[in-house]
Structure formats: C-alpha cells, structure tokens
Amino acid sequence: MDEFSKRKNLDPDDYYYSPEGYIVFTEKYLLKRGYCCQNGCQHCPYGFDKNKGRIEKRKG
C-alpha cells in the first residue's frame, strides 16, 4: 500500500498510476464517490463531456 492510499483510505482498485505518474481514479471509485466533479475524468461513469460542458447519455 502506498502513501496516497493510506492517506485517503482508498482500496487498491479505486485508482492506478498513469505512465506519467498521475493518479487516475477508476469508474468504481467515481461511482462510490457519488457525484460528477465535471473535470472530464477519464473513467467518468456519469457521461460528462468536457468539450460540451454537460453530462451526455453514455453509449453502451
């Protein structure tokens, strides 16, 4: 367990590190959090489209 997960009380499958070293939250974590932050997260389960500035219905 790394320092970030200890500090934030996260499960190992709530996030991963990108090749550049950034923390990327998974869809599981974002659903567990319970709301859309409207930052255009890579795994956004709410369908937010950062280019349009609104939540779009997800395809699939």
mmCIF file as Biopython writes it, N, C-alpha, C and O atoms, coordinates in Angstrom:
data_model
#
loop_
_atom_site.group_PDB
_atom_site.id
_atom_site.type_symbol
_atom_site.label_atom_id
_atom_site.label_alt_id
_atom_site.label_comp_id
_atom_site.label_asym_id
_atom_site.label_entity_id
_atom_site.label_seq_id
_atom_site.pdbx_PDB_ins_code
_atom_site.Cartn_x
_atom_site.Cartn_y
_atom_site.Cartn_z
_atom_site.occupancy
_atom_site.B_iso_or_equiv
_atom_site.auth_seq_id
_atom_site.auth_asym_id
_atom_site.pdbx_PDB_model_num
ATOM 1   N N  . MET A ? 1  ? 0.859   -1.179 0.000   1.0 0.0 1  A 1 
ATOM 2   C CA . MET A ? 1  ? 0.000   0.000  0.000   1.0 0.0 1  A 1 
ATOM 3   C C  . MET A ? 1  ? 0.903   1.239  0.000   1.0 0.0 1  A 1 
ATOM 4   O O  . MET A ? 1  ? 1.840   1.351  0.791   1.0 0.0 1  A 1 
ATOM 5   N N  . ASP A ? 2  ? 0.592   2.159  -0.908  1.0 0.0 2  A 1 
ATOM 6   C CA . ASP A ? 2  ? 1.438   3.346  -0.984  1.0 0.0 2  A 1 
ATOM 7   C C  . ASP A ? 2  ? 0.910   4.460  -0.078  1.0 0.0 2  A 1 
ATOM 8   O O  . ASP A ? 2  ? -0.166  4.349  0.510   1.0 0.0 2  A 1 
ATOM 9   N N  . GLU A ? 3  ? 1.677   5.512  0.014   1.0 0.0 3  A 1 
ATOM 10  C CA . GLU A ? 3  ? 1.344   6.627  0.916   1.0 0.0 3  A 1 
ATOM 11  C C  . GLU A ? 3  ? 0.017   7.288  0.556   1.0 0.0 3  A 1 
ATOM 12  O O  . GLU A ? 3  ? -0.732  7.686  1.448   1.0 0.0 3  A 1 
ATOM 13  N N  . PHE A ? 4  ? -0.286  7.412  -0.740  1.0 0.0 4  A 1 
ATOM 14  C CA . PHE A ? 4  ? -1.543  8.054  -1.160  1.0 0.0 4  A 1 
ATOM 15  C C  . PHE A ? 4  ? -2.748  7.279  -0.645  1.0 0.0 4  A 1 
ATOM 16  O O  . PHE A ? 4  ? -3.671  7.876  -0.090  1.0 0.0 4  A 1 
ATOM 17  N N  . SER A ? 5  ? -2.756  5.968  -0.817  1.0 0.0 5  A 1 
ATOM 18  C CA . SER A ? 5  ? -3.923  5.180  -0.405  1.0 0.0 5  A 1 
ATOM 19  C C  . SER A ? 5  ? -4.082  5.163  1.114   1.0 0.0 5  A 1 
ATOM 20  O O  . SER A ? 5  ? -5.209  5.104  1.606   1.0 0.0 5  A 1 
ATOM 21  N N  . LYS A ? 6  ? -2.993  5.213  1.859   1.0 0.0 6  A 1 
ATOM 22  C CA . LYS A ? 6  ? -3.097  5.270  3.321   1.0 0.0 6  A 1 
ATOM 23  C C  . LYS A ? 6  ? -3.720  6.585  3.766   1.0 0.0 6  A 1 
ATOM 24  O O  . LYS A ? 6  ? -4.540  6.625  4.683   1.0 0.0 6  A 1 
ATOM 25  N N  . ARG A ? 7  ? -3.319  7.645  3.107   1.0 0.0 7  A 1 
ATOM 26  C CA . ARG A ? 7  ? -3.792  8.971  3.470   1.0 0.0 7  A 1 
ATOM 27  C C  . ARG A ? 7  ? -5.269  9.138  3.120   1.0 0.0 7  A 1 
ATOM 28  O O  . ARG A ? 7  ? -6.002  9.775  3.876   1.0 0.0 7  A 1 
ATOM 29  N N  . LYS A ? 8  ? -5.719  8.593  2.013   1.0 0.0 8  A 1 
ATOM 30  C CA . LYS A ? 8  ? -7.075  8.808  1.527   1.0 0.0 8  A 1 
ATOM 31  C C  . LYS A ? 8  ? -8.032  7.652  1.833   1.0 0.0 8  A 1 
ATOM 32  O O  . LYS A ? 8  ? -9.213  7.731  1.494   1.0 0.0 8  A 1 
ATOM 33  N N  . ASN A ? 9  ? -7.549  6.592  2.462   1.0 0.0 9  A 1 
ATOM 34  C CA . ASN A ? 9  ? -8.394  5.448  2.786   1.0 0.0 9  A 1 
ATOM 35  C C  . ASN A ? 9  ? -9.034  4.829  1.540   1.0 0.0 9  A 1 
ATOM 36  O O  . ASN A ? 9  ? -10.240 4.580  1.519   1.0 0.0 9  A 1 
ATOM 37  N N  . LEU A ? 10 ? -8.237  4.585  0.516   1.0 0.0 10 A 1 
ATOM 38  C CA . LEU A ? 10 ? -8.721  4.048  -0.739  1.0 0.0 10 A 1 
ATOM 39  C C  . LEU A ? 10 ? -8.388  2.575  -0.886  1.0 0.0 10 A 1 
ATOM 40  O O  . LEU A ? 10 ? -7.370  2.102  -0.382  1.0 0.0 10 A 1 
ATOM 41  N N  . ASP A ? 11 ? -9.257  1.856  -1.582  1.0 0.0 11 A 1 
ATOM 42  C CA . ASP A ? 11 ? -8.978  0.468  -1.943  1.0 0.0 11 A 1 
ATOM 43  C C  . ASP A ? 11 ? -8.000  0.461  -3.112  1.0 0.0 11 A 1 
ATOM 44  O O  . ASP A ? 11 ? -7.961  1.416  -3.888  1.0 0.0 11 A 1 
ATOM 45  N N  . PRO A ? 12 ? -7.215  -0.595 -3.248  1.0 0.0 12 A 1 
ATOM 46  C CA . PRO A ? 12 ? -6.252  -0.657 -4.361  1.0 0.0 12 A 1 
ATOM 47  C C  . PRO A ? 12 ? -6.903  -0.572 -5.743  1.0 0.0 12 A 1 
ATOM 48  O O  . PRO A ? 12 ? -6.256  -0.129 -6.692  1.0 0.0 12 A 1 
ATOM 49  N N  . ASP A ? 13 ? -8.157  -0.983 -5.879  1.0 0.0 13 A 1 
ATOM 50  C CA . ASP A ? 13 ? -8.809  -0.918 -7.189  1.0 0.0 13 A 1 
ATOM 51  C C  . ASP A ? 13 ? -9.601  0.378  -7.399  1.0 0.0 13 A 1 
ATOM 52  O O  . ASP A ? 13 ? -10.384 0.474  -8.344  1.0 0.0 13 A 1 
ATOM 53  N N  . ASP A ? 14 ? -9.408  1.366  -6.534  1.0 0.0 14 A 1 
ATOM 54  C CA . ASP A ? 14 ? -10.056 2.673  -6.687  1.0 0.0 14 A 1 
ATOM 55  C C  . ASP A ? 14 ? -9.246  3.609  -7.591  1.0 0.0 14 A 1 
ATOM 56  O O  . ASP A ? 14 ? -9.776  4.619  -8.053  1.0 0.0 14 A 1 
ATOM 57  N N  . TYR A ? 15 ? -7.993  3.298  -7.849  1.0 0.0 15 A 1 
ATOM 58  C CA . TYR A ? 15 ? -7.129  4.173  -8.629  1.0 0.0 15 A 1 
ATOM 59  C C  . TYR A ? 15 ? -5.947  3.386  -9.165  1.0 0.0 15 A 1 
ATOM 60  O O  . TYR A ? 15 ? -5.678  2.262  -8.741  1.0 0.0 15 A 1 
ATOM 61  N N  . TYR A ? 16 ? -5.248  4.002  -10.105 1.0 0.0 16 A 1 
ATOM 62  C CA . TYR A ? 16 ? -3.975  3.469  -10.585 1.0 0.0 16 A 1 
ATOM 63  C C  . TYR A ? 16 ? -3.117  4.657  -10.999 1.0 0.0 16 A 1 
ATOM 64  O O  . TYR A ? 16 ? -3.603  5.784  -11.084 1.0 0.0 16 A 1 
ATOM 65  N N  . TYR A ? 17 ? -1.857  4.401  -11.252 1.0 0.0 17 A 1 
ATOM 66  C CA . TYR A ? 17 ? -0.946  5.461  -11.683 1.0 0.0 17 A 1 
ATOM 67  C C  . TYR A ? 17 ? -0.774  5.394  -13.199 1.0 0.0 17 A 1 
ATOM 68  O O  . TYR A ? 17 ? -0.553  4.321  -13.761 1.0 0.0 17 A 1 
ATOM 69  N N  . SER A ? 18 ? -0.878  6.544  -13.850 1.0 0.0 18 A 1 
ATOM 70  C CA . SER A ? 18 ? -0.640  6.618  -15.291 1.0 0.0 18 A 1 
ATOM 71  C C  . SER A ? 18 ? 0.859   6.466  -15.539 1.0 0.0 18 A 1 
ATOM 72  O O  . SER A ? 18 ? 1.657   6.576  -14.608 1.0 0.0 18 A 1 
ATOM 73  N N  . PRO A ? 19 ? 1.245   6.214  -16.793 1.0 0.0 19 A 1 
ATOM 74  C CA . PRO A ? 19 ? 2.683   6.119  -17.095 1.0 0.0 19 A 1 
ATOM 75  C C  . PRO A ? 19 ? 3.449   7.402  -16.736 1.0 0.0 19 A 1 
ATOM 76  O O  . PRO A ? 19 ? 4.653   7.369  -16.486 1.0 0.0 19 A 1 
ATOM 77  N N  . GLU A ? 20 ? 2.731   8.523  -16.716 1.0 0.0 20 A 1 
ATOM 78  C CA . GLU A ? 20 ? 3.376   9.796  -16.363 1.0 0.0 20 A 1 
ATOM 79  C C  . GLU A ? 20 ? 3.462   10.002 -14.855 1.0 0.0 20 A 1 
ATOM 80  O O  . GLU A ? 20 ? 4.084   10.959 -14.394 1.0 0.0 20 A 1 
ATOM 81  N N  . GLY A ? 21 ? 2.836   9.102  -14.076 1.0 0.0 21 A 1 
ATOM 82  C CA . GLY A ? 21 ? 2.897   9.194  -12.627 1.0 0.0 21 A 1 
ATOM 83  C C  . GLY A ? 21 ? 1.695   9.853  -11.971 1.0 0.0 21 A 1 
ATOM 84  O O  . GLY A ? 21 ? 1.692   10.070 -10.759 1.0 0.0 21 A 1 
ATOM 85  N N  . TYR A ? 22 ? 0.670   10.175 -12.759 1.0 0.0 22 A 1 
ATOM 86  C CA . TYR A ? 22 ? -0.542  10.781 -12.206 1.0 0.0 22 A 1 
ATOM 87  C C  . TYR A ? 22 ? -1.457  9.712  -11.619 1.0 0.0 22 A 1 
ATOM 88  O O  . TYR A ? 22 ? -1.450  8.567  -12.071 1.0 0.0 22 A 1 
ATOM 89  N N  . ILE A ? 23 ? -2.235  10.080 -10.622 1.0 0.0 23 A 1 
ATOM 90  C CA . ILE A ? 23 ? -3.230  9.176  -10.046 1.0 0.0 23 A 1 
ATOM 91  C C  . ILE A ? 23 ? -4.495  9.277  -10.882 1.0 0.0 23 A 1 
ATOM 92  O O  . ILE A ? 23 ? -5.003  10.374 -11.113 1.0 0.0 23 A 1 
ATOM 93  N N  . VAL A ? 24 ? -5.010  8.127  -11.339 1.0 0.0 24 A 1 
ATOM 94  C CA . VAL A ? 24 ? -6.213  8.076  -12.162 1.0 0.0 24 A 1 
ATOM 95  C C  . VAL A ? 24 ? -7.257  7.278  -11.388 1.0 0.0 24 A 1 
ATOM 96  O O  . VAL A ? 24 ? -7.038  6.113  -11.058 1.0 0.0 24 A 1 
ATOM 97  N N  . PHE A ? 25 ? -8.391  7.909  -11.101 1.0 0.0 25 A 1 
ATOM 98  C CA . PHE A ? 25 ? -9.454  7.222  -10.381 1.0 0.0 25 A 1 
ATOM 99  C C  . PHE A ? 25 ? -10.237 6.331  -11.329 1.0 0.0 25 A 1 
ATOM 100 O O  . PHE A ? 25 ? -10.487 6.701  -12.476 1.0 0.0 25 A 1 
ATOM 101 N N  . THR A ? 26 ? -10.622 5.159  -10.849 1.0 0.0 26 A 1 
ATOM 102 C CA . THR A ? 26 ? -11.378 4.210  -11.658 1.0 0.0 26 A 1 
ATOM 103 C C  . THR A ? 26 ? -12.870 4.532  -11.611 1.0 0.0 26 A 1 
ATOM 104 O O  . THR A ? 26 ? -13.327 5.302  -10.767 1.0 0.0 26 A 1 
ATOM 105 N N  . GLU A ? 27 ? -13.609 3.933  -12.524 1.0 0.0 27 A 1 
ATOM 106 C CA . GLU A ? 27 ? -15.057 4.110  -12.548 1.0 0.0 27 A 1 
ATOM 107 C C  . GLU A ? 27 ? -15.668 3.652  -11.228 1.0 0.0 27 A 1 
ATOM 108 O O  . GLU A ? 27 ? -16.612 4.268  -10.733 1.0 0.0 27 A 1 
ATOM 109 N N  . LYS A ? 28 ? -15.138 2.580  -10.659 1.0 0.0 28 A 1 
ATOM 110 C CA . LYS A ? 28 ? -15.631 2.070  -9.376  1.0 0.0 28 A 1 
ATOM 111 C C  . LYS A ? 28 ? -15.538 3.142  -8.289  1.0 0.0 28 A 1 
ATOM 112 O O  . LYS A ? 28 ? -16.490 3.362  -7.541  1.0 0.0 28 A 1 
ATOM 113 N N  . TYR A ? 29 ? -14.394 3.800  -8.212  1.0 0.0 29 A 1 
ATOM 114 C CA . TYR A ? 29 ? -14.229 4.837  -7.201  1.0 0.0 29 A 1 
ATOM 115 C C  . TYR A ? 29 ? -15.159 6.018  -7.456  1.0 0.0 29 A 1 
ATOM 116 O O  . TYR A ? 29 ? -15.784 6.531  -6.529  1.0 0.0 29 A 1 
ATOM 117 N N  . LEU A ? 30 ? -15.249 6.448  -8.712  1.0 0.0 30 A 1 
ATOM 118 C CA . LEU A ? 30 ? -16.081 7.604  -9.041  1.0 0.0 30 A 1 
ATOM 119 C C  . LEU A ? 30 ? -17.548 7.338  -8.725  1.0 0.0 30 A 1 
ATOM 120 O O  . LEU A ? 30 ? -18.256 8.244  -8.285  1.0 0.0 30 A 1 
ATOM 121 N N  . LEU A ? 31 ? -18.015 6.112  -8.942  1.0 0.0 31 A 1 
ATOM 122 C CA . LEU A ? 31 ? -19.383 5.751  -8.560  1.0 0.0 31 A 1 
ATOM 123 C C  . LEU A ? 31 ? -19.537 5.743  -7.048  1.0 0.0 31 A 1 
ATOM 124 O O  . LEU A ? 31 ? -20.549 6.196  -6.514  1.0 0.0 31 A 1 
ATOM 125 N N  . LYS A ? 32 ? -18.522 5.222  -6.361  1.0 0.0 32 A 1 
ATOM 126 C CA . LYS A ? 32 ? -18.547 5.174  -4.895  1.0 0.0 32 A 1 
ATOM 127 C C  . LYS A ? 32 ? -18.573 6.588  -4.313  1.0 0.0 32 A 1 
ATOM 128 O O  . LYS A ? 32 ? -19.210 6.828  -3.287  1.0 0.0 32 A 1 
ATOM 129 N N  . ARG A ? 33 ? -17.881 7.523  -4.971  1.0 0.0 33 A 1 
ATOM 130 C CA . ARG A ? 33 ? -17.863 8.912  -4.517  1.0 0.0 33 A 1 
ATOM 131 C C  . ARG A ? 33 ? -19.264 9.514  -4.603  1.0 0.0 33 A 1 
ATOM 132 O O  . ARG A ? 33 ? -19.665 10.274 -3.722  1.0 0.0 33 A 1 
ATOM 133 N N  . GLY A ? 34 ? -20.010 9.180  -5.656  1.0 0.0 34 A 1 
ATOM 134 C CA . GLY A ? 34 ? -21.423 9.531  -5.716  1.0 0.0 34 A 1 
ATOM 135 C C  . GLY A ? 34 ? -21.829 10.779 -6.465  1.0 0.0 34 A 1 
ATOM 136 O O  . GLY A ? 34 ? -23.013 11.119 -6.470  1.0 0.0 34 A 1 
ATOM 137 N N  . TYR A ? 35 ? -20.906 11.474 -7.094  1.0 0.0 35 A 1 
ATOM 138 C CA . TYR A ? 35 ? -21.277 12.657 -7.868  1.0 0.0 35 A 1 
ATOM 139 C C  . TYR A ? 35 ? -20.232 12.914 -8.949  1.0 0.0 35 A 1 
ATOM 140 O O  . TYR A ? 35 ? -19.106 12.422 -8.876  1.0 0.0 35 A 1 
ATOM 141 N N  . CYS A ? 36 ? -20.627 13.692 -9.951  1.0 0.0 36 A 1 
ATOM 142 C CA . CYS A ? 36 ? -19.716 14.065 -11.031 1.0 0.0 36 A 1 
ATOM 143 C C  . CYS A ? 36 ? -19.042 15.384 -10.680 1.0 0.0 36 A 1 
ATOM 144 O O  . CYS A ? 36 ? -19.716 16.355 -10.336 1.0 0.0 36 A 1 
ATOM 145 N N  . CYS A ? 37 ? -17.735 15.421 -10.764 1.0 0.0 37 A 1 
ATOM 146 C CA . CYS A ? 37 ? -16.977 16.637 -10.456 1.0 0.0 37 A 1 
ATOM 147 C C  . CYS A ? 37 ? -16.853 17.556 -11.670 1.0 0.0 37 A 1 
ATOM 148 O O  . CYS A ? 37 ? -16.384 18.687 -11.539 1.0 0.0 37 A 1 
ATOM 149 N N  . GLN A ? 38 ? -17.261 17.093 -12.833 1.0 0.0 38 A 1 
ATOM 150 C CA . GLN A ? 38 ? -17.237 17.841 -14.091 1.0 0.0 38 A 1 
ATOM 151 C C  . GLN A ? 38 ? -15.835 18.292 -14.489 1.0 0.0 38 A 1 
ATOM 152 O O  . GLN A ? 38 ? -15.651 19.379 -15.036 1.0 0.0 38 A 1 
ATOM 153 N N  . ASN A ? 39 ? -14.856 17.444 -14.209 1.0 0.0 39 A 1 
ATOM 154 C CA . ASN A ? 39 ? -13.480 17.712 -14.623 1.0 0.0 39 A 1 
ATOM 155 C C  . ASN A ? 39 ? -13.077 16.899 -15.849 1.0 0.0 39 A 1 
ATOM 156 O O  . ASN A ? 39 ? -11.935 16.993 -16.300 1.0 0.0 39 A 1 
ATOM 157 N N  . GLY A ? 40 ? -13.992 16.106 -16.390 1.0 0.0 40 A 1 
ATOM 158 C CA . GLY A ? 40 ? -13.688 15.298 -17.563 1.0 0.0 40 A 1 
ATOM 159 C C  . GLY A ? 40 ? -12.823 14.096 -17.245 1.0 0.0 40 A 1 
ATOM 160 O O  . GLY A ? 40 ? -11.921 13.761 -18.013 1.0 0.0 40 A 1 
ATOM 161 N N  . CYS A ? 41 ? -13.082 13.448 -16.131 1.0 0.0 41 A 1 
ATOM 162 C CA . CYS A ? 41 ? -12.299 12.279 -15.714 1.0 0.0 41 A 1 
ATOM 163 C C  . CYS A ? 41 ? -12.304 11.205 -16.808 1.0 0.0 41 A 1 
ATOM 164 O O  . CYS A ? 41 ? -13.310 10.993 -17.485 1.0 0.0 41 A 1 
ATOM 165 N N  . GLN A ? 42 ? -11.179 10.546 -16.961 1.0 0.0 42 A 1 
ATOM 166 C CA . GLN A ? 42 ? -11.022 9.520  -17.983 1.0 0.0 42 A 1 
ATOM 167 C C  . GLN A ? 42 ? -12.055 8.406  -17.846 1.0 0.0 42 A 1 
ATOM 168 O O  . GLN A ? 42 ? -12.530 7.892  -18.859 1.0 0.0 42 A 1 
ATOM 169 N N  . HIS A ? 43 ? -12.407 8.026  -16.645 1.0 0.0 43 A 1 
ATOM 170 C CA . HIS A ? 43 ? -13.330 6.914  -16.414 1.0 0.0 43 A 1 
ATOM 171 C C  . HIS A ? 43 ? -14.677 7.385  -15.858 1.0 0.0 43 A 1 
ATOM 172 O O  . HIS A ? 43 ? -15.317 6.663  -15.093 1.0 0.0 43 A 1 
ATOM 173 N N  . CYS A ? 44 ? -15.103 8.576  -16.234 1.0 0.0 44 A 1 
ATOM 174 C CA . CYS A ? 44 ? -16.337 9.156  -15.688 1.0 0.0 44 A 1 
ATOM 175 C C  . CYS A ? 44 ? -17.547 8.269  -15.983 1.0 0.0 44 A 1 
ATOM 176 O O  . CYS A ? 44 ? -17.873 8.041  -17.148 1.0 0.0 44 A 1 
ATOM 177 N N  . PRO A ? 45 ? -18.216 7.765  -14.943 1.0 0.0 45 A 1 
ATOM 178 C CA . PRO A ? 45 ? -19.389 6.920  -15.151 1.0 0.0 45 A 1 
ATOM 179 C C  . PRO A ? 45 ? -20.665 7.734  -15.372 1.0 0.0 45 A 1 
ATOM 180 O O  . PRO A ? 45 ? -21.723 7.169  -15.649 1.0 0.0 45 A 1 
ATOM 181 N N  . TYR A ? 46 ? -20.566 9.055  -15.251 1.0 0.0 46 A 1 
ATOM 182 C CA . TYR A ? 46 ? -21.747 9.911  -15.345 1.0 0.0 46 A 1 
ATOM 183 C C  . TYR A ? 46 ? -21.937 10.486 -16.744 1.0 0.0 46 A 1 
ATOM 184 O O  . TYR A ? 46 ? -22.960 11.115 -17.016 1.0 0.0 46 A 1 
ATOM 185 N N  . GLY A ? 47 ? -20.974 10.283 -17.632 1.0 0.0 47 A 1 
ATOM 186 C CA . GLY A ? 47 ? -21.101 10.723 -19.008 1.0 0.0 47 A 1 
ATOM 187 C C  . GLY A ? 47 ? -20.817 12.193 -19.237 1.0 0.0 47 A 1 
ATOM 188 O O  . GLY A ? 47 ? -21.305 12.767 -20.210 1.0 0.0 47 A 1 
ATOM 189 N N  . PHE A ? 48 ? -20.036 12.820 -18.361 1.0 0.0 48 A 1 
ATOM 190 C CA . PHE A ? 48 ? -19.729 14.240 -18.541 1.0 0.0 48 A 1 
ATOM 191 C C  . PHE A ? 48 ? -18.833 14.430 -19.754 1.0 0.0 48 A 1 
ATOM 192 O O  . PHE A ? 48 ? -17.809 13.760 -19.887 1.0 0.0 48 A 1 
ATOM 193 N N  . ASP A ? 49 ? -19.218 15.342 -20.636 1.0 0.0 49 A 1 
ATOM 194 C CA . ASP A ? 49 ? -18.432 15.686 -21.817 1.0 0.0 49 A 1 
ATOM 195 C C  . ASP A ? 49 ? -17.807 17.060 -21.568 1.0 0.0 49 A 1 
ATOM 196 O O  . ASP A ? 49 ? -18.503 18.075 -21.565 1.0 0.0 49 A 1 
ATOM 197 N N  . LYS A ? 50 ? -16.508 17.081 -21.361 1.0 0.0 50 A 1 
ATOM 198 C CA . LYS A ? 50 ? -15.823 18.332 -21.021 1.0 0.0 50 A 1 
ATOM 199 C C  . LYS A ? 50 ? -15.898 19.341 -22.166 1.0 0.0 50 A 1 
ATOM 200 O O  . LYS A ? 50 ? -15.978 20.545 -21.925 1.0 0.0 50 A 1 
ATOM 201 N N  . ASN A ? 51 ? -15.872 18.860 -23.405 1.0 0.0 51 A 1 
ATOM 202 C CA . ASN A ? 51 ? -15.938 19.764 -24.557 1.0 0.0 51 A 1 
ATOM 203 C C  . ASN A ? 51 ? -17.289 20.469 -24.652 1.0 0.0 51 A 1 
ATOM 204 O O  . ASN A ? 51 ? -17.356 21.638 -25.034 1.0 0.0 51 A 1 
ATOM 205 N N  . LYS A ? 52 ? -18.353 19.769 -24.309 1.0 0.0 52 A 1 
ATOM 206 C CA . LYS A ? 52 ? -19.696 20.343 -24.375 1.0 0.0 52 A 1 
ATOM 207 C C  . LYS A ? 52 ? -20.111 20.984 -23.063 1.0 0.0 52 A 1 
ATOM 208 O O  . LYS A ? 52 ? -21.044 21.785 -23.031 1.0 0.0 52 A 1 
ATOM 209 N N  . GLY A ? 53 ? -19.417 20.635 -21.966 1.0 0.0 53 A 1 
ATOM 210 C CA . GLY A ? 53 ? -19.725 21.219 -20.665 1.0 0.0 53 A 1 
ATOM 211 C C  . GLY A ? 53 ? -21.008 20.697 -20.051 1.0 0.0 53 A 1 
ATOM 212 O O  . GLY A ? 53 ? -21.649 21.389 -19.260 1.0 0.0 53 A 1 
ATOM 213 N N  . ARG A ? 54 ? -21.386 19.484 -20.410 1.0 0.0 54 A 1 
ATOM 214 C CA . ARG A ? 54 ? -22.611 18.916 -19.851 1.0 0.0 54 A 1 
ATOM 215 C C  . ARG A ? 54 ? -22.522 17.393 -19.817 1.0 0.0 54 A 1 
ATOM 216 O O  . ARG A ? 54 ? -21.666 16.785 -20.459 1.0 0.0 54 A 1 
ATOM 217 N N  . ILE A ? 55 ? -23.420 16.805 -19.059 1.0 0.0 55 A 1 
ATOM 218 C CA . ILE A ? 55 ? -23.499 15.348 -18.972 1.0 0.0 55 A 1 
ATOM 219 C C  . ILE A ? 55 ? -24.291 14.836 -20.165 1.0 0.0 55 A 1 
ATOM 220 O O  . ILE A ? 55 ? -25.422 15.256 -20.409 1.0 0.0 55 A 1 
ATOM 221 N N  . GLU A ? 56 ? -23.682 13.931 -20.894 1.0 0.0 56 A 1 
ATOM 222 C CA . GLU A ? 56 ? -24.290 13.300 -22.059 1.0 0.0 56 A 1 
ATOM 223 C C  . GLU A ? 56 ? -24.657 11.875 -21.688 1.0 0.0 56 A 1 
ATOM 224 O O  . GLU A ? 56 ? -24.005 11.261 -20.844 1.0 0.0 56 A 1 
ATOM 225 N N  . LYS A ? 57 ? -25.680 11.359 -22.304 1.0 0.0 57 A 1 
ATOM 226 C CA . LYS A ? 57 ? -26.037 9.964  -22.053 1.0 0.0 57 A 1 
ATOM 227 C C  . LYS A ? 57 ? -24.900 9.076  -22.570 1.0 0.0 57 A 1 
ATOM 228 O O  . LYS A ? 57 ? -24.425 9.248  -23.692 1.0 0.0 57 A 1 
ATOM 229 N N  . ARG A ? 58 ? -24.483 8.144  -21.750 1.0 0.0 58 A 1 
ATOM 230 C CA . ARG A ? 58 ? -23.399 7.249  -22.139 1.0 0.0 58 A 1 
ATOM 231 C C  . ARG A ? 58 ? -23.880 6.271  -23.182 1.0 0.0 58 A 1 
ATOM 232 O O  . ARG A ? 58 ? -25.019 5.807  -23.146 1.0 0.0 58 A 1 
ATOM 233 N N  . LYS A ? 59 ? -23.007 5.968  -24.102 1.0 0.0 59 A 1 
ATOM 234 C CA . LYS A ? 59 ? -23.329 4.967  -25.128 1.0 0.0 59 A 1 
ATOM 235 C C  . LYS A ? 59 ? -22.849 3.612  -24.634 1.0 0.0 59 A 1 
ATOM 236 O O  . LYS A ? 59 ? -21.746 3.486  -24.104 1.0 0.0 59 A 1 
ATOM 237 N N  . GLY A ? 60 ? -23.685 2.610  -24.814 1.0 0.0 60 A 1 
ATOM 238 C CA . GLY A ? 60 ? -23.295 1.239  -24.462 1.0 0.0 60 A 1 
ATOM 239 C C  . GLY A ? 60 ? -23.672 0.884  -23.134 1.0 0.0 60 A 1 
ATOM 240 O O  . GLY A ? 60 ? -23.411 -0.236 -22.697 1.0 0.0 60 A 1 
#
